[in-house]
Amino acid sequence: MTQYMLIFASALLIVMGSMPLVKKAAVRWGFIDQPSARKVHTRPTPRLGGAAIYVGCIAALLLFGDRFYVSQVVSILVGATLVSFLGVWDDHHGLRPLLKLAGQVLATGILMVSGIQVGFLPTPWLNLLATLLWVVGITNALNLLDNMDGLSGGVATIACIFFFLLAVMSGQYLVGSMAAALLGACLGFLHYNLNPATIFMGDTGSLFIGFVLAALGIKLRFPDNVAFVTWMVPVVVLGLPIFDTALVVVSRLRRGLNPLTTPGKDHVSHRLVRMGATQREAVLTLYLVCCALGVVAMFLTQASILEGYFVGALLVLVALYGLWRLEQVQTDSKPSA
């Protein structure tokens, strides 16, 4: 536990201490997010905060992580570095969605070659396909969720807390150490990103965080229960980003928009604001949803097959109702002329 605390504290302090320098660098190098009708913020804001998250997370692992386990996370860090670099390029110059997607597929391939892949399905090709869909999907889901002050960073923080608890409970040092590092980095970033934010993480941070969380979800193991049930655990922990992505895709397709390239205020957070909540209230509400999902995930680690699938079916029904209800809320995204 002492080592976990050192990893967490070092990541936290590195990110908090480096953020003023990152802000200056973002302004000097042109990493500025300009306000527009499709965005919530109303003033130009630096968007290189993800670089500090990246550095803080990796530095903490190198400084205080067990050397044996650090050597095992090389593939995760290499893949995360690749998607983070793509995010840096996109934040500054813009990057075509297909090129970004190709880079994410390549990074996922690095994971799979190193043996980090889904393993509960009956055939190897299904496991590889599930790994690709999971990693690319979660990476982009965290990116899409970065649409309101403190939202993506806060959701990632809560996910890290539950991943850390689950790893400690099952004695998985690798997952525990990486979750502790990412938790410290995200908390350090939130100090500057809560409403009103003074810096954004940008794609640099959201893609990095999403990729690492996806990899940790695969690495989690639950020896006291069967994989036929426990595969749901990381899915439930990351249920909010998954739900938000599903809502955006369904909503944009229904309105004849490209779900990958169309920006707009049509996410869960935006719809809550349209229903009368303030930005802070919307974000805090979604934090509570994430906490509730984390508690459900903890229950699933010990649930029987009948209990697990009953709870899973109930969550799906609630999600479908929520998708239907929120999809009725008017947004400002309109089909292109």
C-alpha positions in Angstrom: 0.0 0.0 0.0 2.9 2.3 0.7 4.1 1.9 -2.9 0.6 2.6 -4.2 0.5 5.8 -2.2 3.9 6.9 -3.5 2.8 6.3 -7.1 -0.4 8.2 -6.5 1.2 11.1 -4.7 4.0 11.6 -7.2 1.6 11.6 -10.1 -0.6 14.1 -8.3 2.3 16.5 -7.5 3.9 16.2 -10.9 0.7 17.2 -12.7 -0.2 20.0 -10.3 3.3 21.4 -10.2 3.8 21.3 -14.0 0.4 22.6 -15.0 1.4 26.4 -14.9 4.3 25.6 -17.2 2.1 23.6 -19.5 -0.4 26.5 -19.7 2.4 28.9 -20.8 3.7 26.3 -23.4 0.2 25.8 -24.7 -0.3 29.6 -25.3 3.2 30.0 -26.8 2.8 27.0 -29.2 -0.8 27.7 -30.2 -2.6 24.9 -28.4 -5.7 27.1 -27.8 -9.3 26.0 -27.9 -11.3 28.9 -29.3 -15.0 29.3 -28.3 -17.7 28.6 -30.8 -21.4 27.9 -31.1 -20.7 24.2 -30.8 -18.7 24.5 -27.6 -19.6 25.3 -24.0 -16.7 27.6 -23.0 -16.8 31.3 -23.8 -13.2 32.3 -23.8 -10.0 31.0 -25.4 -8.6 28.2 -23.2 -5.3 26.3 -23.4 -5.8 22.6 -24.3 -2.5 20.9 -23.6 -3.3 19.6 -20.1 -3.2 16.0 -21.3 0.6 16.4 -21.8 0.9 16.9 -18.0 -1.3 13.9 -17.3 0.8 11.7 -19.6 4.1 12.8 -18.1 2.9 12.6 -14.5 1.4 9.1 -15.0 4.5 7.6 -16.7 7.0 9.4 -14.4 5.2 8.1 -11.3 5.4 4.5 -12.6 9.0 4.8 -13.5 10.0 6.3 -10.2 8.1 4.1 -7.8 6.6 1.2 -9.7 8.1 -2.3 -9.2 10.6 -2.8 -11.9 9.3 -6.3 -12.7 5.8 -5.0 -13.3 6.8 -1.9 -15.1 8.5 -4.0 -17.7 5.1 -5.7 -18.3 3.3 -2.5 -19.0 5.7 -1.4 -21.8 3.1 -2.4 -24.4 0.4 -0.4 -22.7 2.6 2.7 -22.4 3.8 2.4 -26.0 0.3 2.1 -27.3 -0.9 4.9 -25.0 2.1 7.1 -26.2 1.0 6.5 -29.8 -2.6 7.6 -29.3 -1.5 10.5 -27.1 0.9 11.7 -29.9 -2.0 11.5 -32.3 -3.9 13.7 -29.9 -1.1 16.3 -29.7 -1.1 16.5 -33.5 -4.9 16.7 -33.6 -5.0 19.4 -30.9 -2.6 21.6 -32.9 -3.0 20.9 -36.6 -6.2 18.8 -36.8 -6.2 15.1 -37.9 -8.5 13.3 -40.2 -10.8 10.9 -38.3 -9.7 7.9 -40.4 -6.0 8.6 -39.6 -6.7 8.9 -36.0 -8.7 5.6 -36.1 -5.9 3.8 -37.9 -3.4 4.9 -35.2 -5.8 3.6 -32.5 -6.1 0.3 -34.3 -2.2 0.1 -34.5 -1.9 0.8 -30.8 -4.5 -1.9 -30.0 -2.5 -4.3 -32.2 0.6 -3.6 -30.0 -1.5 -4.7 -27.0 -2.7 -7.8 -28.6 0.8 -8.9 -29.8 2.0 -8.6 -26.2 -0.8 -10.8 -25.0 -3.1 -8.2 -23.5 -6.5 -9.2 -25.0 -9.9 -10.3 -24.1 -9.9 -14.1 -23.3 -13.4 -15.2 -22.2 -14.9 -15.8 -25.7 -14.9 -19.3 -27.3 -12.6 -18.6 -30.3 -9.4 -16.6 -30.7 -10.7 -14.5 -33.5 -13.7 -13.4 -31.4 -11.4 -12.5 -28.6 -9.2 -10.4 -31.0 -12.3 -8.7 -32.4 -13.7 -8.0 -28.9 -10.3 -6.5 -27.9 -10.2 -4.2 -30.9 -13.8 -3.0 -30.4 -13.3 -2.5 -26.7 -10.0 -0.6 -26.8 -10.9 1.6 -29.8 -14.4 2.1 -28.4 -13.4 3.2 -24.9 -10.5 5.3 -26.2 -13.0 7.3 -28.3 -15.7 7.3 -25.7 -13.5 9.2 -23.2 -12.5 11.5 -26.0 -16.2 12.2 -26.8 -17.0 12.7 -23.1 -14.5 15.6 -22.9 -17.2 18.2 -23.6 -17.7 20.0 -20.3 -15.5 21.3 -17.5 -14.3 18.5 -15.2 -16.4 15.8 -16.9 -14.0 13.5 -18.6 -11.3 14.0 -16.0 -13.8 13.4 -13.2 -15.3 10.3 -14.8 -11.8 8.9 -15.4 -10.9 9.6 -11.7 -13.9 7.6 -10.5 -13.2 4.8 -12.9 -9.6 4.7 -11.6 -10.8 4.5 -8.0 -12.9 1.5 -8.7 -10.2 -0.2 -10.9 -7.7 0.4 -8.1 -10.1 -1.1 -5.4 -10.8 -4.1 -7.6 -7.1 -4.7 -8.3 -6.2 -4.5 -4.6 -9.0 -6.8 -3.6 -7.7 -9.4 -6.1 -4.0 -8.9 -5.6 -3.2 -7.4 -9.0 -0.2 -5.1 -8.6 0.1 -4.2 -12.2 -3.4 -2.9 -12.5 -3.3 -1.3 -9.1 -0.1 0.6 -9.8 -1.3 1.9 -13.1 -4.7 2.9 -11.7 -3.0 4.7 -8.8 -0.8 6.6 -11.2 -3.6 7.6 -13.5 -5.8 8.5 -10.5 -3.2 10.9 -9.2 -2.6 12.4 -12.6 -6.4 13.0 -13.2 -6.9 14.5 -9.7 -4.0 16.9 -10.3 -5.5 17.9 -13.6 -9.0 18.4 -12.1 -7.6 21.0 -9.8 -7.3 23.2 -12.9 -10.2 21.8 -15.0 -13.2 22.0 -12.7 -15.7 24.7 -13.7 -14.6 27.3 -14.6 -11.7 25.5 -16.2 -8.4 27.3 -16.9 -7.0 24.5 -19.1 -8.4 21.5 -21.1 -6.8 18.1 -21.5 -7.4 18.0 -25.2 -7.2 14.9 -27.3 -3.7 14.5 -25.9 -5.2 13.6 -22.5 -8.5 12.1 -23.4 -7.1 9.5 -25.8 -4.3 8.6 -23.4 -6.7 8.1 -20.5 -9.2 6.2 -22.6 -6.6 3.8 -23.9 -5.1 3.1 -20.5 -8.5 2.5 -18.9 -9.4 0.1 -21.7 -6.2 -1.8 -21.2 -6.7 -1.9 -17.4 -10.2 -3.3 -18.0 -8.8 -6.1 -20.0 -6.0 -6.9 -17.4 -8.4 -7.1 -14.5 -9.0 -10.6 -13.3 -11.4 -12.0 -10.7 -10.2 -15.5 -9.5 -13.2 -15.9 -7.1 -15.8 -15.8 -9.9 -16.3 -17.0 -13.5 -15.4 -14.9 -16.5 -18.9 -15.5 -17.8 -20.0 -13.0 -15.2 -17.0 -10.8 -14.5 -16.5 -9.6 -18.1 -19.3 -7.2 -17.2 -17.3 -5.5 -14.5 -15.1 -3.1 -16.5 -18.1 -2.5 -18.9 -20.2 -1.3 -16.0 -17.4 0.8 -14.4 -17.1 2.6 -17.8 -20.8 2.5 -18.4 -21.3 6.3 -18.6 -18.8 6.9 -21.5 -20.3 3.9 -23.3 -23.8 5.3 -22.8 -22.8 8.8 -23.9 -21.2 7.5 -27.1 -24.3 5.4 -27.9 -26.6 8.4 -27.3 -24.5 10.6 -29.6 -24.2 8.0 -32.4 -27.9 7.1 -32.3 -29.0 10.8 -32.1 -26.7 11.9 -35.0 -27.6 9.0 -37.2 -31.3 9.7 -36.7 -30.8 13.3 -37.8 -28.7 12.3 -40.8 -25.4 13.5 -39.4 -22.0 11.9 -39.4 -21.4 10.7 -35.8 -17.6 10.8 -36.2 -17.1 14.2 -37.6 -20.1 16.3 -36.5 -19.5 18.4 -33.4 -22.4 19.6 -31.3 -24.0 20.0 -27.9 -25.8 16.7 -28.0 -24.0 14.8 -25.3 -25.6 13.6 -22.0 -24.1 16.6 -20.2 -25.5 19.1 -22.7 -29.0 17.5 -22.6 -29.0 17.7 -18.8 -28.2 21.5 -19.0 -31.1 21.9 -21.6 -33.3 20.2 -19.0 -32.6 22.9 -16.5 -29.4 21.9 -14.7 -26.3 24.2 -14.5 -23.0 22.9 -15.9 -21.8 22.1 -12.4 -25.0 20.2 -11.5 -24.9 18.2 -14.7 -21.3 17.2 -14.1 -21.9 16.3 -10.4 -25.0 14.3 -11.5 -22.9 12.3 -13.9 -20.2 11.8 -11.2 -23.0 10.2 -9.0 -24.0 7.9 -11.8 -20.4 6.8 -12.2 -20.2 6.1 -8.5 -23.4 4.1 -8.6 -22.1 2.0 -11.5 -18.9 1.4 -9.7 -20.8 0.0 -6.7 -22.8 -2.3 -9.0 -19.5 -3.5 -10.6 -18.2 -4.3 -7.2 -21.3 -6.5 -6.6 -20.8 -8.2 -9.9 -17.4 -9.5 -8.9 -19.1 -11.8 -6.3 -22.5 -12.3 -8.1 -23.7 -15.7 -9.3 -24.5 -16.2 -12.9 -28.2 -15.6 -12.3 -27.6 -12.5 -10.2 -25.1 -11.1 -12.6 -27.2 -11.4 -15.7 -30.3 -10.1 -13.8 -28.4 -7.0 -12.8 -26.9 -6.7 -16.3 -30.3 -6.9 -17.9 -31.7 -4.3 -15.5 -28.9 -2.0 -16.4 -29.5 -2.4 -20.1 -33.2 -1.6 -19.6 -32.4 1.5 -17.6 -29.9 2.6 -20.2 -32.4 2.1 -23.0 -35.0 4.1 -21.2 -32.4 6.8 -20.5 -31.3 6.9 -24.1 -34.9 7.2 -25.3 -35.7 9.9 -22.8 -32.6 12.0 -23.4 -32.8 11.6 -27.1 -36.1 13.6 -26.9 -34.3 16.6 -25.5 -33.8 19.2 -28.2 -30.2 20.0 -29.2 -28.6 22.5 -31.5 -27.0 20.0 -33.9 -28.7 20.3 -37.2 -28.2 18.5 -40.5 -25.7 20.1 -42.9 -27.2 22.1 -45.7 
